[in-house]
């Protein structure tokens, strides 16, 4: 009996195919993720490695020179006063954009969450700028904000003299922020609206019975339950604010002076206007570090203010 059993197992092992069902499933899974993995390697990891390498060199395309300079570009980064100005402008732009965008998006979502007639029309109206071409949107606002544009024309109708919005030291940054907020506030509004519609209504009814007012219900029920969406929208908005280029290039070209020269526009100036590609790569490394640090900071802070996070 023992010899027969061993013979049977040997025949079974010999006839077993290498491509078992489990291995076929694994192969199919690898094939599905391969395009995304190869794309990430080709368009994310390889460019990041090349940028790091270029930051250690001075590359002048016009002169045809490529010289290894080591940490010289990073030393220049620490001593560059114009870079400090661009960091200040970036901070103001990011802070203004995040606060105005998130607060306006949440306000619109709360209003559109009410059971009122016409909310679908207003929802479409506020979301439609998200679908409009960025350059087209910016060009239209460039005409609107001109000294003879629609905004100053409306102010003149009420007897007020409007400033030169895109050339004033105190109005250029505000104008760029408002244009960007109006362009993308609809996306965060839709995300907030979806989160608000997922809040259980019995919680509000129980709070009303206990005597909680509207503000208390919003602070104690709504905000905690939509805190994951607040985290998501804040990360998207902050990262997006550090990557705004087209609006600056079209509306102000970084002016007046350097008041709207944000970090990514300063990178563009160094690399593509002054042809300092090595130094431009160094600035892009700095931008990557800032974005990664802010994202990691927000992700770590989620434990303190996002509901159900431990």
C-alpha positions as CSV (number, residue, x, y, z in Angstrom):
1,X,0.0,0.0,0.0
2,X,2.8,2.4,0.8
3,X,4.6,1.8,-2.5
4,X,1.3,2.3,-4.4
5,X,0.6,5.6,-2.6
6,X,4.2,6.9,-3.3
7,X,3.8,6.0,-6.9
8,X,0.4,7.8,-7.2
9,X,1.9,11.0,-5.6
10,X,4.8,10.9,-8.0
11,X,2.6,10.6,-11.0
12,X,0.4,13.5,-9.7
13,X,3.4,15.7,-9.1
14,X,4.8,14.9,-12.5
15,X,1.5,15.8,-14.2
16,X,0.9,19.0,-12.3
17,X,1.3,22.1,-14.5
18,X,3.6,25.0,-13.4
19,X,0.8,27.5,-14.2
20,X,-1.5,26.8,-11.3
21,X,-4.6,28.9,-10.8
22,X,-2.9,31.0,-8.2
23,X,0.0,31.8,-10.4
24,X,-2.3,32.7,-13.3
25,X,-4.2,35.1,-11.0
26,X,-0.9,36.6,-9.9
27,X,0.3,37.1,-13.5
28,X,-3.0,38.8,-14.4
29,X,-2.6,41.1,-11.5
30,X,1.0,42.0,-12.4
31,X,-0.1,42.7,-16.0
32,X,-2.8,45.0,-14.9
33,X,-0.5,47.1,-12.7
34,X,2.4,47.0,-15.1
35,X,1.3,50.0,-17.2
36,X,0.8,52.2,-14.2
37,X,4.1,51.0,-12.7
38,X,6.1,51.5,-15.9
39,X,4.5,55.0,-16.3
40,X,5.4,55.9,-12.7
41,X,9.0,54.8,-13.3
42,X,9.3,56.5,-16.7
43,X,7.5,59.8,-15.9
44,X,8.0,60.2,-12.1
45,X,11.0,58.3,-10.7
46,X,13.4,58.7,-13.7
47,X,12.7,62.5,-14.0
48,X,13.2,62.9,-10.3
49,X,16.5,61.2,-10.5
50,X,17.5,63.3,-13.5
51,X,16.5,66.5,-11.7
52,X,18.7,65.6,-8.8
53,X,21.6,64.9,-11.1
54,X,21.1,68.2,-13.0
55,X,21.0,70.1,-9.8
56,X,24.6,69.1,-9.2
57,X,25.7,70.5,-12.6
58,X,25.6,73.7,-14.5
59,X,24.0,73.2,-17.9
60,X,23.9,75.9,-20.5
61,X,22.0,74.8,-23.5
62,X,22.9,77.8,-25.6
63,X,26.6,77.5,-25.0
64,X,26.5,73.7,-25.1
65,X,28.2,73.3,-21.8
66,X,27.5,70.7,-19.0
67,X,29.8,71.1,-16.0
68,X,29.7,69.3,-12.7
69,X,29.7,71.9,-9.9
70,X,28.7,69.7,-6.9
71,X,26.9,71.6,-4.1
72,X,27.5,75.1,-5.7
73,X,23.9,75.4,-6.8
74,X,22.6,74.6,-3.3
75,X,25.0,77.2,-1.8
76,X,23.6,79.8,-4.3
77,X,20.1,78.7,-3.1
78,X,20.9,79.7,0.4
79,X,22.3,83.1,-0.6
80,X,19.7,84.1,-3.2
81,X,17.6,87.0,-1.9
82,X,15.2,86.8,-4.9
83,X,14.5,83.3,-3.9
84,X,13.5,84.5,-0.4
85,X,11.1,87.0,-2.0
86,X,9.6,84.2,-4.1
87,X,9.1,82.1,-1.0
88,X,7.3,85.0,0.7
89,X,5.1,85.5,-2.3
90,X,4.4,81.7,-2.4
91,X,3.5,81.7,1.3
92,X,1.0,84.6,0.8
93,X,-0.5,83.0,-2.3
94,X,-0.8,79.6,-0.7
95,X,-2.3,80.9,2.5
96,X,-4.8,83.2,0.8
97,X,-5.8,80.5,-1.7
98,X,-6.3,77.7,0.9
99,X,-8.3,79.8,3.4
100,X,-10.5,81.5,0.7
101,X,-11.0,78.4,-1.4
102,X,-11.9,76.0,1.5
103,X,-14.1,78.4,3.4
104,X,-16.0,79.5,0.3
105,X,-16.3,75.9,-0.9
106,X,-17.7,74.7,2.4
107,X,-20.1,77.7,2.6
108,X,-21.4,76.9,-0.9
109,X,-21.8,73.2,-0.1
110,X,-23.7,74.0,3.1
111,X,-26.1,76.3,1.1
112,X,-26.5,73.9,-1.7
113,X,-27.2,71.0,0.7
114,X,-30.4,72.7,1.7
115,X,-33.6,71.4,0.2
116,X,-34.4,74.5,-1.9
117,X,-35.5,74.8,-5.5
118,X,-32.8,75.7,-8.1
119,X,-29.9,74.1,-6.3
120,X,-29.0,72.0,-9.3
121,X,-28.7,75.0,-11.5
122,X,-26.4,76.8,-9.0
123,X,-24.4,73.6,-8.4
124,X,-23.7,73.5,-12.2
125,X,-23.0,77.2,-12.3
126,X,-20.3,77.0,-9.6
127,X,-18.8,73.8,-11.0
128,X,-18.6,74.8,-14.6
129,X,-15.4,76.9,-14.3
130,X,-13.6,73.7,-13.3
131,X,-14.2,72.3,-16.8
132,X,-13.1,75.5,-18.6
133,X,-9.6,75.6,-20.1
134,X,-7.2,77.2,-17.6
135,X,-5.6,79.5,-20.2
136,X,-8.9,80.6,-21.6
137,X,-10.2,81.3,-18.1
138,X,-7.1,83.4,-17.3
139,X,-7.2,85.3,-20.5
140,X,-10.8,86.3,-19.9
141,X,-10.0,87.5,-16.4
142,X,-7.0,89.4,-17.7
143,X,-9.4,91.5,-19.9
144,X,-11.9,91.9,-17.1
145,X,-9.2,93.2,-14.6
146,X,-7.7,95.7,-17.0
147,X,-8.0,99.4,-16.0
148,X,-10.8,99.8,-18.7
149,X,-12.2,96.4,-17.9
150,X,-15.6,95.2,-16.6
151,X,-14.7,95.4,-12.9
152,X,-13.6,99.0,-13.1
153,X,-16.6,99.8,-15.3
154,X,-18.9,98.4,-12.7
155,X,-17.2,100.4,-10.0
156,X,-17.4,103.5,-12.1
157,X,-21.1,103.0,-12.5
158,X,-21.4,103.4,-8.7
159,X,-19.0,106.5,-8.8
160,X,-15.9,104.7,-7.6
161,X,-12.5,104.7,-9.3
162,X,-11.0,101.2,-9.6
163,X,-7.3,100.6,-9.4
164,X,-5.0,98.9,-11.9
165,X,-5.7,95.5,-10.4
166,X,-2.9,93.6,-12.1
167,X,-0.2,96.2,-11.7
168,X,-0.8,97.4,-8.1
169,X,1.5,96.3,-5.3
170,X,-1.4,95.6,-3.0
171,X,-3.9,94.3,-5.6
172,X,-2.0,92.0,-7.9
173,X,-1.6,89.1,-5.5
174,X,-5.3,89.5,-4.4
175,X,-6.4,89.4,-8.0
176,X,-4.5,86.3,-8.8
177,X,-5.8,84.5,-5.7
178,X,-9.4,85.4,-6.5
179,X,-9.1,84.3,-10.1
180,X,-7.7,80.9,-9.0
181,X,-10.3,80.5,-6.3
182,X,-13.2,81.1,-8.7
183,X,-11.6,78.6,-11.1
184,X,-11.3,75.7,-8.7
185,X,-13.7,76.3,-5.8
186,X,-16.4,74.2,-7.6
187,X,-14.3,71.0,-7.2
188,X,-13.9,71.3,-3.4
189,X,-17.6,72.4,-3.3
190,X,-18.7,69.1,-4.9
191,X,-16.5,67.1,-2.5
192,X,-17.8,68.9,0.5
193,X,-21.4,68.5,-0.8
194,X,-20.9,64.7,-1.1
195,X,-19.5,64.6,2.4
196,X,-22.4,66.6,3.8
197,X,-25.0,64.4,2.2
198,X,-23.4,61.4,3.9
199,X,-23.9,62.8,7.4
200,X,-26.8,60.8,9.1
201,X,-29.8,63.0,9.6
202,X,-30.9,61.3,12.9
203,X,-27.8,62.9,14.5
204,X,-29.1,66.4,13.7
205,X,-32.6,65.5,14.9
206,X,-31.3,64.1,18.2
207,X,-29.2,67.3,18.7
208,X,-32.2,69.5,18.1
209,X,-34.2,67.6,20.7
210,X,-31.3,68.2,23.2
211,X,-31.5,71.9,22.4
212,X,-28.4,72.3,20.3
213,X,-28.4,75.4,18.0
214,X,-27.4,75.5,14.3
215,X,-23.8,76.5,15.1
216,X,-23.4,73.9,17.8
217,X,-24.7,71.2,15.4
218,X,-22.4,72.3,12.7
219,X,-19.3,72.4,15.0
220,X,-20.1,69.2,17.0
221,X,-21.6,67.0,14.2
222,X,-20.9,68.3,10.7
223,X,-17.3,69.3,11.0
224,X,-16.1,66.0,12.7
225,X,-18.0,63.8,10.3
226,X,-16.6,65.6,7.2
227,X,-13.1,66.0,8.6
228,X,-11.7,63.3,6.2
229,X,-12.9,65.3,3.3
230,X,-11.5,68.5,4.8
231,X,-8.1,66.7,5.0
232,X,-8.4,65.6,1.4
233,X,-9.3,69.0,0.0
234,X,-6.7,70.8,2.1
235,X,-3.9,68.5,0.7
236,X,-5.2,69.0,-2.9
237,X,-5.5,72.8,-2.5
238,X,-2.1,73.3,-0.8
239,X,-0.2,71.2,-3.3
240,X,-2.1,72.9,-6.2
241,X,-1.3,76.3,-4.8
242,X,2.5,75.5,-5.0
243,X,2.2,74.5,-8.6
244,X,0.3,77.5,-10.0
245,X,2.1,78.8,-13.1
246,X,-0.2,79.7,-16.0
247,X,-2.2,82.3,-14.0
248,X,1.0,84.1,-12.9
249,X,2.5,84.0,-16.4
250,X,-0.6,85.3,-18.1
251,X,-1.9,87.9,-15.5
252,X,1.2,89.5,-13.9
253,X,4.4,87.9,-15.2
254,X,5.5,87.9,-11.6
255,X,5.1,91.6,-11.2
256,X,4.8,94.3,-10.2
257,X,8.4,93.8,-9.1
258,X,8.5,90.4,-7.5
259,X,5.3,90.7,-5.6
260,X,3.6,87.7,-7.5
261,X,6.8,85.8,-8.4
262,X,5.9,82.5,-6.7
263,X,8.5,79.7,-6.5
264,X,7.5,77.8,-9.6
265,X,7.5,81.0,-11.7
266,X,10.9,81.9,-10.3
267,X,12.0,78.4,-11.3
268,X,10.7,79.0,-14.9
269,X,12.6,82.3,-15.0
270,X,15.9,80.8,-14.0
271,X,15.7,77.7,-16.2
272,X,13.9,79.0,-19.4
273,X,14.5,82.7,-19.4
274,X,18.1,82.9,-18.0
275,X,19.0,79.4,-19.1
276,X,20.4,78.4,-15.7
277,X,19.1,74.8,-16.0
278,X,21.2,73.5,-13.1
279,X,20.0,76.2,-10.7
280,X,16.4,75.7,-12.0
281,X,16.7,72.0,-11.2
282,X,18.0,72.9,-7.7
283,X,14.9,75.1,-7.2
284,X,12.7,72.2,-8.3
285,X,14.3,70.0,-5.7
286,X,13.5,72.6,-3.1
287,X,9.9,72.7,-4.4
288,X,9.6,68.9,-4.2
289,X,10.9,69.0,-0.6
290,X,8.4,71.7,0.4
291,X,5.4,69.8,-1.1
292,X,6.5,66.5,0.4
293,X,7.0,68.1,3.8
294,X,3.7,69.9,3.9
295,X,1.8,66.7,2.7
296,X,3.6,64.6,5.4
297,X,2.8,67.2,8.0
298,X,-0.9,67.2,7.2
299,X,-1.0,63.5,7.1
300,X,0.6,63.3,10.6
301,X,-1.8,66.0,12.0
302,X,-4.8,64.0,10.8
303,X,-4.5,61.9,14.0
304,X,-5.5,65.0,16.1
305,X,-8.4,66.3,14.2
306,X,-9.7,63.7,11.7
307,X,-12.5,61.6,13.1
308,X,-11.8,57.9,13.6
309,X,-8.1,58.4,13.1
310,X,-5.9,56.8,15.8
